[in-house]
Amino acid sequence: LSVTISSNMTTNSRPPFAVSQFTTWHQTFEEDVTLYLELGVDAIEVCERKLSKDIAKARDQLALLKETKLSVCSIQPRVHALFPDSMSPEPLGAEERVEAFMRSIDLFAEFFPDTLMVAISGNAPNHNYRHAHETARKLYPRLAEHATTKNMRIAFEPLSVVLMNNDSFISTLSEAVTLARDIAHPNFGLLIDVWHVWREPIITERLAKLENIFAAHLCDWPKGEPRAVADRAIPGEGMIDLSGLFRAIEKTGFRGAYALELFSADHLPDSLWRQDPKIVIEKSRENFYKAWEARGA
């Protein structure tokens, strides 16, 4: 049984709909797998921090997933940033963090080869952006090469400027494109999250010209602006022209899954993390495909 998906669309010409485990943050790994299978989603984005820190138990969990019919579109390593970020403030050193990322590659490659590993930049140490950019160009090629030895790929995700100095020092698509160009490795590409890029100038024209989109994340920007850095909206219920972005991404030749990644915050009165995850996912899938069908309008 194959548990990975290729870069090709499903036969019905609609892109696969995946769900990131960040969307159902308060569920266990096992509960996520059960729910996603029940709902018939096409793929899962695995978040390593939902696995046990006991490596033997983590392997058992991954073996359980492999036995199902649920495909894996991408993986969020426990340490997914080159420098400290809000989710993984430790270890501090970039070299240590790359080694941790490599160990994650080794673990997941045992079960799901030919899969994407998601990467973000983290924060520039002491706001030294020159050092951060230079270090990135030194270490990411090593990471990409290690991924190649395991038949894996790295999908780098630029984050919105609202997360600058919170999770990322690379907060524009242009910076991410330049980074990928400088890394110049066939296994190092981009992950486009509509939430992070939608407000950039002439974004649809720029997206349509990209050649190295490896993955895509799906969500929406809350009407009236976010109330917290993790405040997101169900696709189709926010401010983003999803159809326009889908049309642009499709022009690049990308045919992979769109993974629903809905962060939230528990203190919000309508927190998506405190709603029925089944309803959230079903509504998101329905609105996603409505926006997809409207992309040619």
Helices and strands as residue ranges (DSSP letters): E 17-20, H 29-39, E 43-47, G 48-50, H 55-67, E 71-76, H 94-111, E 116-119, G 125-127, H 129-149, E 153-156, G 161-163, H 173-183, E 188-193, H 194-197, H 203-208, E 213-218, H 242-251, E 258-260, G 272-274, H 277-293, G 294-296
